[in-house]
Each structure stands twice: as C-alpha cells, then as structure tokens.
Amino acid sequence: MRLTEFWGRLEQSFGSGYARSIAADQAFSALDGRTINEAIAQGVETVTVWRAVVAAYPDRVPSRLR
C-alpha cells in the first residue's frame, strides 16, 4: 500500500483532523507500542500499520477500506 493511500484511508475512516491526532498520539500494541508516525518513520510497511489500525478500530473502519 502506498503512503498516500494509507493516509487517504485513515482520513476517510476518522476525518482529517482526528486521523492526524491518532497517528501522532495513539500507541498501538500491534506496532510494539509505537504510534503510526513512529512506525512509518522506522520503516514498518504501511500495510502492516493499516492492519494494526483496523484491528484496533474494527467498528470505525468501513469494510470497503479493510
């Protein structure tokens, strides 16, 4: 998954302001306690990061974006 697609999906799921907040402030256990921003900066593939988001917020992410 390309980075632009990742950010698009995150914004579609959470709205642009909240998506950026989640990316900066929410630590995900599936990402070894890292935030989205940290994981991406450390080279974790965006598809792996996206799967962590979907797992953490299954009711928030539309099925068409999973």
Protein Blocks (a to p, Z undefined) as FASTA:
>chain_A
ZZklmmmmmmmmnojklmmmmmmmmccfklnopafklmmmnopafklmmmmmmmmmmmlm
cfklZZ
